[in-house]
Amino acid sequence: SDHNIMYVQRVGGGSFSAPASVYAGSTNDSRRPDVALDSAGTLHMVWVEGTAPNRDIYYATRTSAGVISAASNLSSTPAQDENNPRIHVDSTGRVHVCWEGATATPPATTAIFYRRTSGSVFAAVQTLPFATGGVAAESPDVATDAGDLVYVVWAESNGTRRNIRMMRSDDNGANFGNVASGYVAGGSTDMSEPRVACGALGDVYAVFSAQDSGGDRGVYFAYTRTGGTFVAPVAMYTSATGGARSPYVALHSRSGGGDTVIVAFNDGAAGGGSILVRASHDSGANWPGDPVNLSQGNCQPATNRLPVLAMDDNEVAAGWDGQPTGGGVVRTFSSISGYTLP
């Protein structure tokens, strides 16, 4: 009954390849994969291996020729329970991985961990500093800007609610800023699930969910042009139905300058809702129109969750989990459209 991490590919307009196991030798549960592609066509993959409270973060690659490497354990402390890995490859081919970790007893998240490649091997694990050490830090994400500055974001508790933290490295991940720096957003609402994407040097875009004391949930967007202080968050969508969660952000940096930024999220309960998207054509400064519902007419209502996005010069592709209109098994759907969104 263990889960495996599977891989398929489609080149151009061809058919998808047959699914192949990334870690055929696994005897544990394998879940929560994340991937990043480098300029040579090598796919870098991370995932969670094992079951709580003894999960580890594993890594493997798949070359453009289809060769899958041996899986390696990126975790350095077996006694910790680790989860939610994210991976990013910068313009030089350097690999950046972050994840959340906790001691096995009690199973409370306590830190954000980070590793990067130095040459062809991974450097030692770093525990990123955080302002309220000893309380929960969770749901990290990592990205680099055009200058290969490294940004890691996560949700961090202050004992009563979570804020969105950001740490920056100006030396390709060798060192990160001091514990007093780096808030994307903080306030009276409980914030979680941050995702980050970067454009030109210092241009950083973050999206996250937040819940107020009345239980209403919303998705918010913030940006910085300096790699430091973020503008006040802008509400992408506010739901009074317990929804607005699992946000995702993607961008395309245009050759003439500026970024097209698209945000996706689930408007519904944790078990599913509708997949909504919004688009900005001026690097996140303005978000015209209302959200567009991608899942409407494609899937059963209240079954859609966990959206992801990818973009190129004139298309955006979105994928999510959902249930077909005719019932049956849960499948993944995708949709492609032009930049006419929203």
C-alpha positions as CSV (number, residue, x, y, z in Angstrom):
1,S,0.0,0.0,0.0
2,D,3.0,2.3,-0.1
3,H,3.0,5.3,-2.5
4,N,5.7,5.7,-5.2
5,I,7.0,8.7,-7.0
6,M,6.3,8.2,-10.7
7,Y,7.6,10.0,-13.8
8,V,6.1,10.6,-17.3
9,Q,7.2,13.0,-20.1
10,R,5.8,14.3,-23.3
11,V,8.1,15.9,-25.9
12,G,6.5,18.4,-28.2
13,G,3.0,17.3,-29.3
14,G,3.7,13.6,-28.8
15,S,2.1,11.2,-26.4
16,F,3.0,10.8,-22.8
17,S,5.5,8.1,-22.0
18,A,4.6,5.1,-19.8
19,P,4.9,5.9,-16.1
20,A,8.3,4.9,-14.5
21,S,9.2,4.7,-10.9
22,V,11.7,7.3,-9.8
23,Y,12.9,5.2,-6.8
24,A,12.1,1.6,-7.6
25,G,14.1,0.4,-4.6
26,S,12.0,2.2,-2.0
27,T,10.5,0.1,0.7
28,N,8.7,3.1,2.3
29,D,6.0,5.6,1.5
30,S,7.1,8.2,-1.1
31,R,5.1,11.4,-1.4
32,R,5.1,15.2,-2.0
33,P,7.4,15.5,-5.0
34,D,8.7,18.7,-6.4
35,V,10.8,19.2,-9.6
36,A,13.0,21.7,-11.4
37,L,14.6,21.5,-14.9
38,D,18.1,22.8,-15.7
39,S,19.3,24.2,-19.0
40,A,20.8,20.8,-20.0
41,G,17.4,19.2,-19.8
42,T,18.1,17.3,-16.5
43,L,15.2,17.1,-14.2
44,H,16.0,17.5,-10.5
45,M,13.5,15.8,-8.1
46,V,12.9,15.9,-4.4
47,W,10.3,14.1,-2.3
48,V,9.4,12.9,1.2
49,E,10.5,9.3,1.9
50,G,9.0,7.4,4.9
51,T,6.2,7.9,7.3
52,A,5.8,10.3,10.3
53,P,7.5,10.8,12.6
54,N,10.6,9.5,10.7
55,R,10.3,11.1,7.2
56,D,13.4,12.1,5.2
57,I,14.0,14.3,2.1
58,Y,15.3,12.4,-0.9
59,Y,16.8,13.6,-4.2
60,A,17.3,12.1,-7.6
61,T,17.9,13.3,-11.2
62,R,16.7,12.3,-14.6
63,T,18.8,13.2,-17.6
64,S,17.4,14.2,-21.0
65,A,18.3,10.7,-22.2
66,G,16.1,9.2,-19.6
67,V,18.7,8.0,-17.1
68,I,17.4,8.2,-13.5
69,S,20.1,8.5,-10.8
70,A,20.3,6.6,-7.5
71,A,18.2,8.3,-4.9
72,S,20.1,10.0,-2.1
73,N,19.0,11.2,1.4
74,L,19.5,15.0,1.8
75,S,18.5,14.9,5.5
76,S,21.5,15.0,7.8
77,T,19.7,14.1,11.1
78,P,17.7,10.9,11.0
79,A,16.0,11.6,14.3
80,Q,14.1,14.5,12.8
81,D,10.8,14.3,11.0
82,E,11.1,16.2,7.7
83,N,8.4,17.3,5.2
84,N,7.3,19.6,2.4
85,P,10.5,19.9,0.2
86,R,10.9,22.5,-2.5
87,I,13.6,22.6,-5.2
88,H,14.9,25.3,-7.6
89,V,17.7,25.5,-10.2
90,D,19.4,28.9,-10.8
91,S,20.9,30.2,-14.0
92,T,24.3,28.6,-13.3
93,G,22.8,25.1,-12.7
94,R,23.2,25.3,-9.0
95,V,20.5,23.3,-7.1
96,H,18.7,24.8,-4.1
97,V,16.5,22.7,-1.8
98,C,14.5,23.7,1.3
99,W,12.2,21.8,3.6
100,E,10.6,21.9,7.1
101,G,11.9,19.7,9.9
102,A,11.0,18.7,13.4
103,T,12.3,16.5,16.2
104,A,10.7,13.1,16.4
105,T,9.4,13.7,19.9
106,P,7.3,15.7,20.2
107,P,6.4,16.0,16.5
108,A,6.3,19.8,16.4
109,T,7.9,21.7,13.5
110,T,10.8,23.8,14.7
111,A,13.0,24.9,11.8
112,I,13.5,25.4,8.0
113,F,16.4,23.5,6.5
114,Y,18.3,24.4,3.3
115,R,20.9,22.7,1.1
116,R,22.6,23.8,-2.2
117,T,25.0,22.2,-4.6
118,S,28.6,23.4,-4.6
119,G,30.1,22.1,-7.8
120,S,28.7,18.6,-8.3
121,V,27.9,17.8,-4.7
122,F,25.5,19.1,-2.0
123,A,27.0,21.3,0.7
124,A,26.2,20.8,4.3
125,V,22.7,21.3,5.6
126,Q,21.9,24.8,7.0
127,T,19.3,25.6,9.6
128,L,17.9,29.0,8.5
129,P,17.7,31.5,11.3
130,F,14.2,32.7,12.4
131,A,13.0,35.4,14.6
132,T,10.9,33.4,17.1
133,G,13.1,30.3,17.5
134,G,11.4,27.3,19.2
135,V,8.0,27.7,17.6
136,A,6.6,26.3,14.4
137,A,8.2,27.2,11.0
138,E,6.6,25.4,8.0
139,S,5.7,25.3,4.3
140,P,9.0,26.8,2.8
141,D,9.6,27.7,-0.8
142,V,12.8,28.8,-2.6
143,A,13.6,30.8,-5.8
144,T,16.4,32.9,-7.3
145,D,16.3,36.2,-9.2
146,A,18.2,37.1,-12.4
147,G,21.3,37.9,-10.3
148,D,21.1,34.5,-8.6
149,L,20.3,35.9,-5.2
150,V,18.5,33.2,-3.2
151,Y,15.2,33.8,-1.5
152,V,13.6,31.3,0.9
153,V,10.1,32.0,2.3
154,W,8.1,30.2,5.0
155,A,5.2,30.6,7.5
156,E,6.5,31.1,11.0
157,S,4.5,31.2,14.3
158,N,4.9,33.9,16.9
159,G,3.0,31.8,19.4
160,T,-0.5,33.0,18.5
161,R,-0.5,33.3,14.7
162,R,1.8,32.7,11.7
163,N,3.6,35.4,9.7
164,I,5.3,35.0,6.3
165,R,9.1,35.2,6.6
166,M,11.8,35.7,3.9
167,M,15.5,35.2,4.1
168,R,17.9,36.3,1.3
169,S,21.4,35.0,0.4
170,D,23.6,37.3,-1.6
171,D,26.3,34.6,-2.1
172,N,24.4,31.9,-3.9
173,G,23.2,30.3,-0.7
174,A,26.4,30.1,1.3
175,N,25.1,32.5,3.9
176,F,21.7,34.0,4.7
177,G,20.7,37.3,6.4
178,N,20.4,38.0,10.1
179,V,17.5,37.0,12.3
180,A,16.0,40.5,12.4
181,S,15.4,40.8,8.6
182,G,12.9,39.5,6.1
183,Y,9.2,39.7,6.6
184,V,7.0,39.3,3.5
185,A,3.9,40.1,5.7
186,G,2.8,40.1,9.3
187,G,-0.3,41.2,11.2
188,S,-3.4,40.1,13.0
189,T,-4.4,37.3,10.6
190,D,-3.0,33.8,10.5
191,M,-0.8,33.4,7.4
192,S,0.3,30.2,5.7
193,E,1.2,28.4,2.5
194,P,3.7,30.9,1.0
195,R,5.0,30.5,-2.6
196,V,7.7,32.6,-4.2
197,A,8.9,33.4,-7.8
198,C,11.5,35.9,-8.9
199,G,12.2,38.0,-12.0
200,A,15.0,40.6,-12.5
201,L,17.5,41.4,-9.8
202,G,15.6,42.3,-6.7
203,D,12.1,41.5,-8.2
204,V,10.4,39.0,-5.9
205,Y,6.8,37.9,-5.9
206,A,5.1,36.1,-3.0
207,V,1.6,34.7,-2.6
208,F,0.1,33.2,0.6
209,S,-3.2,32.4,2.2
210,A,-4.5,34.1,5.4
211,Q,-7.4,33.5,7.8
212,D,-8.9,36.1,10.1
213,S,-10.4,35.6,13.5
214,G,-13.9,35.1,12.0
215,G,-12.7,32.2,9.9
216,D,-12.8,33.9,6.5
217,R,-9.9,32.9,4.3
218,G,-8.2,34.9,1.5
219,V,-5.2,34.7,-0.9
220,Y,-2.8,37.7,-0.8
221,F,0.0,38.8,-3.1
222,A,3.0,41.0,-2.3
223,Y,6.2,42.0,-4.1
224,T,9.5,43.8,-3.7
225,R,11.6,45.5,-6.3
226,T,14.7,45.7,-4.1
227,G,14.9,42.1,-2.7
228,G,14.1,43.5,0.7
229,T,11.0,45.3,2.0
230,F,7.7,44.1,0.5
231,V,4.8,46.4,-0.4
232,A,1.6,45.9,1.6
233,P,-0.2,42.7,0.5
234,V,-3.0,42.9,-2.0
235,A,-6.0,40.7,-1.7
236,M,-6.3,38.3,-4.7
237,Y,-9.6,36.9,-3.4
238,T,-11.5,36.7,-0.2
239,S,-13.8,33.7,0.5
240,A,-16.5,33.5,3.2
241,T,-17.0,29.8,2.6
242,G,-13.8,28.5,4.4
243,G,-11.9,28.4,1.1
244,A,-9.1,30.3,-0.6
245,R,-6.1,28.1,0.0
246,S,-3.1,26.3,-1.7
247,P,-1.9,29.4,-3.7
248,Y,0.7,29.1,-6.5
249,V,2.6,31.8,-8.4
250,A,4.4,31.7,-11.8
251,L,5.8,34.4,-14.0
252,H,7.3,35.0,-17.4
253,S,10.0,37.7,-17.8
254,R,9.4,39.4,-21.1
255,S,12.3,40.2,-23.4
256,G,11.3,43.8,-23.5
257,G,11.3,44.1,-19.7
258,G,8.7,43.5,-17.0
259,D,7.0,40.3,-15.9
260,T,3.7,38.7,-16.5
261,V,2.6,37.2,-13.2
262,I,-0.2,34.6,-12.7
263,V,-1.6,33.4,-9.4
264,A,-3.7,30.3,-8.9
265,F,-5.5,28.9,-5.8
266,N,-8.3,26.7,-4.6
267,D,-11.5,28.4,-3.5
268,G,-13.0,25.8,-1.2
269,A,-12.4,23.5,1.7
270,A,-9.3,21.5,2.2
271,G,-10.9,18.6,0.3
272,G,-11.4,20.7,-2.8
273,G,-13.2,23.6,-4.4
274,S,-12.8,25.6,-7.6
275,I,-9.4,26.5,-9.3
276,L,-9.2,30.2,-9.8
277,V,-6.5,32.3,-11.5
278,R,-5.7,36.0,-11.8
279,A,-3.1,37.7,-14.0
280,S,-1.0,40.8,-13.8
281,H,0.8,42.2,-16.9
282,D,2.7,44.9,-15.1
283,S,4.9,42.9,-12.7
284,G,2.3,42.5,-10.1
285,A,1.4,46.2,-9.7
286,N,-2.2,45.8,-10.9
287,W,-4.6,42.8,-11.2
288,P,-7.5,43.8,-13.5
289,G,-10.8,41.9,-13.6
290,D,-12.2,39.1,-11.6
291,P,-10.6,35.7,-11.0
292,V,-11.2,33.1,-13.8
293,N,-12.5,29.7,-12.9
294,L,-10.5,27.1,-14.8
295,S,-12.2,24.0,-13.3
296,Q,-15.8,25.1,-14.0
297,G,-17.3,22.7,-16.6
298,N,-14.2,20.5,-16.5
299,C,-14.5,18.8,-13.1
300,Q,-17.0,18.2,-10.4
301,P,-17.5,21.2,-8.1
302,A,-15.8,21.1,-4.7
303,T,-13.3,18.4,-5.8
304,N,-10.4,20.5,-7.2
305,R,-7.3,21.3,-5.2
306,L,-3.5,21.8,-5.3
307,P,-3.0,23.9,-8.5
308,V,0.3,24.4,-10.2
309,L,1.3,26.7,-13.1
310,A,4.0,26.9,-15.8
311,M,4.5,29.7,-18.3
312,D,6.4,30.6,-21.5
313,D,6.2,33.6,-23.8
314,N,2.6,33.3,-24.8
315,E,1.0,30.4,-22.9
316,V,0.1,29.4,-19.3
317,A,-0.5,25.8,-18.4
318,A,-2.3,24.9,-15.2
319,G,-2.7,21.5,-13.5
320,W,-4.6,20.4,-10.5
321,D,-6.3,17.4,-8.8
322,G,-10.0,17.0,-9.5
323,Q,-12.8,14.5,-10.1
324,P,-14.2,14.1,-13.6
325,T,-17.7,15.3,-14.3
326,G,-18.8,11.7,-14.8
327,G,-17.5,10.5,-11.5
328,G,-14.9,7.7,-11.1
329,V,-11.3,8.0,-10.0
330,V,-9.5,11.2,-9.1
331,R,-7.4,12.5,-12.0
332,T,-5.2,15.4,-12.9
333,F,-6.4,17.9,-15.4
334,S,-4.6,20.6,-17.3
335,S,-5.6,23.6,-19.3
336,I,-3.8,25.9,-21.7
337,S,-4.8,29.4,-22.7
338,G,-3.2,32.6,-23.9
339,Y,-2.4,35.7,-21.9
340,T,-5.9,37.0,-22.4
341,L,-6.4,36.1,-18.7
342,P,-8.2,37.3,-16.8
